[in-house]
Amino acid sequence: MLFRRQDRKAPPRGGFESIELVLDGEPLAVTVRRHPKAQRLTLRVRAVARDVTLTAPPHVPLSAARDFVHRHREWVRVRLVRLPEMVPFEAGAVVPVRGEPHLIVHRPDERGTVWLDGALNGAHGGMPALCVAGEAPHIARRVRDHLKREARAELMRAVRRHAAALKVEVGRITLRDTASRWGSCSAKGDLSFSWRLIMAPPFVLDYLAAHEVAHRLEMNHGPRYWRLVEAIFPRRAEAEAWLRHNGAGLHRYG
């Protein structure tokens, strides 16, 4: 919906702008982001951050932005309700590891940190389990640390394989928890990945490794770059389709 420039009064400079919206009796802060190239008011509900933002042109007064948000109250409410529930790393939770659901099982009396139980003889309902030793308050941290270690090991193996195929060298490999991208490659050849890729099927993680390694030869997304990617990872289309449909859901865990 376009906002007509009837009121050209600019919003106050400096400070943080937000609009309070009450949904089902609970206050919700809608962040207002001013963008110089914006031509209209745009509401967005972000699944990863689970927040609501309003992008607005600089000239639109806050009062008009507030009216716009309140007119679209039901639109916001419906999209927030549709967001998948968050799944904390706690005993009894089911989380994906390499694309397969795993049950988190607390083993307070056993030694160690986190290990995999293959659910032999029908244990855990036939589902593989991530067993966690120690006290309950440490379960979340231990599961997260375990997944990060697994992600680093898998990504390093995949990166080395693809780097050898393209005859390139890479720098440091770091893990992050980014919401906007799954991986990146710096001009120096340092690679960064989201540790949450360990929750995706292995071919998806492998694709992201190939994607970033190929940037060592082409720091762009032109035709030559995609030919390089597909030469070392022919399942590109399948991996990208999986990420489009399932990638955002990985951020609901932990």
C-alpha positions as CSV (number, residue, x, y, z in Angstrom):
1,M,0.0,0.0,0.0
2,L,1.5,3.4,-1.0
3,F,1.6,6.3,1.3
4,R,0.6,9.5,-0.5
5,R,2.8,12.5,0.2
6,Q,0.1,14.7,1.7
7,D,2.0,15.4,4.9
8,R,5.7,16.2,4.2
9,K,6.6,16.8,7.8
10,A,9.8,14.7,8.5
11,P,10.1,12.5,11.5
12,P,12.3,13.7,14.4
13,R,16.0,13.2,13.8
14,G,18.0,10.9,16.0
15,G,16.8,8.4,18.5
16,F,15.1,5.1,18.1
17,E,11.6,4.9,16.5
18,S,9.1,2.2,17.4
19,I,5.4,1.8,17.4
20,E,3.5,-0.1,20.1
21,L,0.9,-2.5,18.8
22,V,-1.3,-4.4,21.3
23,L,-2.2,-8.0,20.1
24,D,-4.4,-10.2,22.2
25,G,-3.8,-8.0,25.2
26,E,0.0,-8.1,24.9
27,P,2.1,-5.1,23.8
28,L,4.4,-5.6,20.7
29,A,7.1,-3.1,19.7
30,V,7.2,-2.6,15.9
31,T,10.6,-1.3,14.9
32,V,10.5,1.5,12.3
33,R,13.4,1.5,9.9
34,R,13.9,4.5,7.6
35,H,15.3,3.8,4.2
36,P,16.2,6.5,1.7
37,K,15.2,4.4,-1.3
38,A,11.9,3.2,0.2
39,Q,8.8,4.4,-1.8
40,R,6.1,3.0,0.4
41,L,5.4,1.6,3.9
42,T,6.2,-2.1,4.2
43,L,5.5,-4.4,7.1
44,R,7.6,-7.5,7.6
45,V,7.4,-10.3,10.2
46,R,10.8,-12.0,10.4
47,A,10.6,-15.7,11.2
48,V,14.2,-16.0,12.4
49,A,14.2,-12.9,14.7
50,R,10.4,-13.4,15.5
51,D,9.9,-9.6,15.4
52,V,8.0,-7.1,13.3
53,T,9.6,-4.2,11.4
54,L,8.1,-1.4,9.3
55,T,10.3,0.0,6.5
56,A,9.4,3.6,5.8
57,P,10.6,6.4,3.5
58,P,12.3,9.3,5.4
59,H,9.6,11.8,4.7
60,V,6.7,9.8,6.2
61,P,5.8,11.1,9.7
62,L,5.6,8.7,12.5
63,S,1.9,9.4,13.1
64,A,1.2,8.1,9.5
65,A,3.4,5.1,10.1
66,R,1.5,4.3,13.3
67,D,-1.9,4.5,11.5
68,F,-0.6,2.1,8.9
69,V,0.6,-0.4,11.4
70,H,-2.7,-0.3,13.3
71,R,-4.7,-0.7,10.1
72,H,-2.8,-3.9,9.5
73,R,-3.0,-5.3,13.0
74,E,-4.8,-8.5,11.9
75,W,-2.2,-9.1,9.1
76,V,0.6,-9.0,11.8
77,R,-1.3,-11.2,14.2
78,V,-2.0,-13.9,11.7
79,R,1.6,-14.1,10.6
80,L,2.9,-14.2,14.1
81,V,0.5,-17.0,15.0
82,R,1.8,-19.0,11.9
83,L,5.4,-18.8,13.1
84,P,6.6,-22.3,14.2
85,E,7.1,-22.8,17.9
86,M,10.7,-22.4,19.2
87,V,12.3,-25.7,20.3
88,P,14.8,-25.3,23.2
89,F,17.7,-27.7,23.7
90,E,16.2,-29.5,26.6
91,A,15.4,-33.1,27.7
92,G,12.6,-34.5,25.6
93,A,13.0,-32.1,22.7
94,V,13.4,-33.4,19.2
95,V,16.0,-31.7,17.0
96,P,17.4,-32.5,13.6
97,V,21.0,-33.6,13.2
98,R,22.2,-34.2,9.6
99,G,18.6,-34.0,8.5
100,E,17.3,-36.7,10.9
101,P,15.2,-36.1,14.0
102,H,17.0,-36.9,17.3
103,L,15.6,-37.0,20.8
104,I,17.5,-35.2,23.5
105,V,17.8,-37.6,26.4
106,H,19.2,-36.5,29.8
107,R,21.6,-38.9,31.5
108,P,22.6,-37.1,34.7
109,D,24.4,-40.0,36.3
110,E,26.6,-40.9,33.4
111,R,30.0,-39.4,32.6
112,G,30.9,-37.5,29.5
113,T,29.2,-34.6,27.7
114,V,27.1,-35.5,24.6
115,W,27.0,-38.7,22.6
116,L,24.8,-40.4,20.0
117,D,22.7,-43.4,20.9
118,G,21.6,-45.2,17.8
119,A,18.3,-46.4,19.4
120,L,19.0,-50.1,19.2
121,N,16.3,-52.5,20.1
122,G,13.6,-49.9,19.7
123,A,14.8,-47.5,22.5
124,H,13.6,-43.9,22.3
125,G,10.7,-45.0,20.1
126,G,13.2,-46.1,17.4
127,M,14.5,-42.5,17.1
128,P,18.2,-41.9,17.5
129,A,19.1,-39.9,20.7
130,L,21.5,-37.2,21.7
131,C,22.4,-38.2,25.2
132,V,23.6,-35.5,27.5
133,A,25.4,-36.1,30.8
134,G,25.6,-33.7,33.8
135,E,23.2,-31.4,35.4
136,A,20.0,-30.2,33.6
137,P,21.0,-26.5,33.5
138,H,24.0,-27.4,31.3
139,I,22.0,-29.4,28.7
140,A,21.4,-26.5,26.2
141,R,25.0,-25.4,26.2
142,R,26.3,-28.9,25.9
143,V,24.0,-29.7,23.0
144,R,24.9,-26.5,21.2
145,D,28.6,-27.1,21.7
146,H,28.3,-30.6,20.4
147,L,26.5,-29.5,17.3
148,K,29.1,-26.8,16.6
149,R,31.9,-29.3,16.9
150,E,30.1,-31.7,14.5
151,A,29.5,-28.8,12.1
152,R,33.1,-27.7,12.1
153,A,34.4,-31.2,11.4
154,E,31.9,-31.8,8.6
155,L,32.5,-28.4,7.0
156,M,36.3,-28.7,7.2
157,R,36.2,-32.1,5.4
158,A,33.9,-30.7,2.7
159,V,35.9,-27.5,2.2
160,R,39.1,-29.5,1.9
161,R,37.6,-31.8,-0.7
162,H,36.1,-29.0,-2.8
163,A,39.3,-26.8,-2.5
164,A,41.3,-29.8,-3.8
165,A,38.9,-30.2,-6.7
166,L,39.3,-26.6,-7.7
167,K,43.0,-26.4,-6.8
168,V,42.6,-23.4,-4.5
169,E,43.6,-22.6,-1.0
170,V,41.3,-21.3,1.7
171,G,42.1,-19.4,4.9
172,R,40.4,-19.7,8.3
173,I,37.1,-21.4,8.8
174,T,34.8,-19.8,11.4
175,L,31.3,-20.7,12.6
176,R,28.6,-18.2,13.4
177,D,24.9,-18.1,14.0
178,T,23.8,-15.7,11.3
179,A,20.2,-15.2,10.2
180,S,20.9,-13.5,6.9
181,R,23.3,-15.9,5.2
182,W,24.5,-19.5,5.5
183,G,28.1,-18.8,4.5
184,S,30.5,-16.2,3.2
185,C,34.0,-15.9,1.7
186,S,36.3,-13.0,2.3
187,A,38.7,-11.5,-0.2
188,K,41.6,-13.2,1.8
189,G,40.0,-16.6,1.5
190,D,38.6,-16.9,5.0
191,L,35.3,-18.8,5.1
192,S,32.4,-18.4,7.5
193,F,29.4,-20.7,7.9
194,S,26.4,-21.0,10.1
195,W,26.8,-23.9,12.5
196,R,23.1,-24.7,12.0
197,L,24.0,-26.4,8.7
198,I,24.7,-29.5,10.8
199,M,21.0,-29.8,11.3
200,A,20.4,-29.9,7.5
201,P,20.8,-33.0,5.4
202,P,24.5,-33.6,4.6
203,F,24.1,-32.7,0.9
204,V,22.9,-29.2,1.9
205,L,26.0,-28.6,4.1
206,D,28.2,-30.0,1.3
207,Y,26.6,-27.5,-1.2
208,L,27.3,-24.5,1.1
209,A,30.9,-25.6,1.3
210,A,31.2,-25.9,-2.5
211,H,29.4,-22.5,-2.8
212,E,31.9,-20.6,-0.7
213,V,35.0,-22.5,-2.0
214,A,34.1,-21.5,-5.5
215,H,34.3,-17.9,-4.5
216,R,38.1,-18.4,-4.3
217,L,38.1,-18.2,-8.1
218,E,35.1,-16.0,-8.7
219,M,34.0,-13.4,-6.2
220,N,30.7,-12.9,-7.8
221,H,27.6,-14.9,-8.8
222,G,28.0,-14.8,-12.6
223,P,27.7,-17.6,-15.1
224,R,31.3,-18.7,-14.7
225,Y,30.9,-18.9,-11.0
226,W,27.8,-21.1,-11.2
227,R,29.6,-23.4,-13.7
228,L,32.4,-23.9,-11.1
229,V,29.9,-24.7,-8.4
230,E,28.0,-27.2,-10.5
231,A,31.2,-28.9,-11.6
232,I,32.1,-29.8,-8.0
233,F,28.5,-30.1,-6.7
234,P,25.9,-31.2,-9.4
235,R,23.0,-31.2,-6.9
236,R,22.9,-27.4,-6.6
237,A,19.3,-27.1,-7.5
238,E,18.2,-29.7,-5.0
239,A,20.2,-28.1,-2.2
240,E,18.9,-24.6,-3.0
241,A,15.3,-25.9,-3.0
242,W,15.8,-27.5,0.4
243,L,17.1,-24.3,1.8
244,R,14.3,-22.2,0.4
245,H,11.6,-24.5,1.9
246,N,13.3,-25.5,5.2
247,G,16.3,-23.2,5.9
248,A,14.4,-20.7,8.0
249,G,13.1,-23.4,10.2
250,L,16.5,-24.4,11.4
251,H,16.6,-21.2,13.5
252,R,13.7,-22.3,15.7
253,Y,16.0,-24.8,17.5
254,G,18.0,-23.9,20.5
